[in-house]
Amino acid sequence: MKYGPSQIRKLAKSACDYETLRPGQQEAIASVLEGRDTLVVMPTGFGKSAIYQIAAHALDGPTVVVSPLIALQRDQQEHLEELNAGRAAVVNSLVPEREQEQALVDAKRGKTEFLFMAPEQFANPERLDAVKAARPSLFVVDEAHCISEWGHSFRPEYLKLDHVIEALGRPVVLAMTATASREVRAEIIERLGMRSPRVFVSGFDRPNLWFGVETAGSEERKRLLLLERIRRAERPGIIYSATRRHAEEIRVDLEHLGISSVFYHGGLKKSDREQAQEQFMRDEADVMVATSAFGMGVDKPNVRFVFHYESPGSLDAYYQEIGRAGRDGDPASAVLFYRRGDLNIHKFFKGAGRIEEADARRVLRALKNRAETTESELRTLTALSKIKLSRVLHRLEESQTIQLTTSGDVRLIADSAEFQRRAAEASGAQAERRKAEMDRIEQMRSYAESLACRRAQILRHFGEQAPDECGNCDYCQGEGTERARLLAGKEADIRQNERENER
């Protein structure tokens, strides 16, 4: 059934009391209601969640929403309760088993409209069967970029969602993410097995954001530039660092300047991370200094700056993080503090994650005399890390060497005589993906070192049209002699970086 604009507006009003819809929302809702798989790329705060909330009311059967963050699941549940948009239940490891079972029974009986689940929940065959019995009409994959092995928030459990979708009888699939380049969009579509999907990309141009790059020839100079920017900047703001050590050092520097701050990284206890986040969200701390572990699901409207002390590994990751600035629409700034050697850490980690032929052969040998085994058993037998094993298994599945089940079982389906060739194929596929990741790092380098409009580079990366100059970045505002001085300074710093690297 086709839904026209007036019908969708009426549905938005009756279902969620929304008076208006933003560009892209109406078209995406219509696509879902037509039974089309749909991929939505829209910045945080632009209303991606409203798409499934509204569409669900015109579909028979519950909506399953897969989200990687338990806190985000709870926030969405509470939001739906405030809207009175339909009964929602959270099914995750923090919810008592009895409540989880009741939520699934209620969904089967038509009493629950929304089921929020973490991807690992589907590894339980009984849980999967219970969701299937509820006959979901819509399967929503939130934070869909997590399925990209080379994305900035890779989650191995997301790689199995295509099997989950098939096991549930193939409901309509709605994948959503705040940022994804053409390459990541293609990867999401492929890995979720989306069928002739409609793709909606909107909202990337944030006119209130000022973009800049501060180039330094040494670590000391870069730290001074950062601290001077913070001292002069309107607050609150966020500083991202690639390492925990730098995050803690910068926080100490801010204390010496009399600027209240907290730091957040994966090495802290959960209670300490939660306390730091609460202090920042309540404006009890002017600056959050964090690694990339901070930010997903955080919506603080008045962030006036996002500074990066090191370059992220891709423009996708960079745009995701700077998107936390200026959500209230007021002016905000995004500045990258750049020293060319900073990108080496990303190359190191990407190299450490590569698949060697020996790893693939090790997995195949472990499977040789077993009709079926589990990923957990394979980790023990092969001594591979969870993420590396996940990548090896996915490459072997792509080459039709093994079969993965939603319950976590691994079944060998190829002739054992072909082990050598299959292992080489898996390693070759991995090498191609690693090259793609190196290309993404080079795109980040190009952004940092380019003498052109910053906004235009970002928008074109995401496939949007852009003028040659935006008037709201360091390049475009370097008029006349000031521009010449700015560009000459950047070129000198870049040459200095190159000399340091050569040494």
PELIN-V553151 format. One record per run of one state. SS is the DSSP state (~ for helix, > for strand, _ for the rest). FROM is the first residue (numbers start at 0). TO is the last residue. If there is no record, write none. Layout:
ss: (SS/SS)
from: (FROM/FROM)
to: (TO/TO)
This chain:
ss: (_/~/_/~/_/>/_/~/_/>/_/~/_/>/_/~/_/>/_/~/_/~/_/>/_/~/_/~/_/>/_/~/_/>/_/>/_/~/_/>/_/~/_/>/_/~/_/>/_/>/_/~/_/>/_/~/_/~/_/>/~/_/~/_/>/_/>/_/~/_/~/_/>/_/~/_)
from: (0/4/16/24/33/37/42/47/58/62/66/69/83/87/91/96/108/113/117/118/123/124/133/137/141/143/147/155/167/171/177/181/191/197/202/208/215/218/232/236/240/243/256/260/264/269/281/286/290/304/308/314/322/331/338/339/352/356/368/371/374/382/385/398/401/404/408/412/415/449/453/461/472/473/479/502)
to: (3/15/23/32/36/41/46/57/61/65/68/82/86/90/95/107/112/116/117/122/123/132/136/140/142/146/154/166/170/176/180/190/196/201/207/214/217/231/235/239/242/255/259/263/268/280/285/289/303/307/313/321/330/337/338/351/355/367/370/373/381/384/397/400/403/407/411/414/448/452/460/471/472/478/501/502)
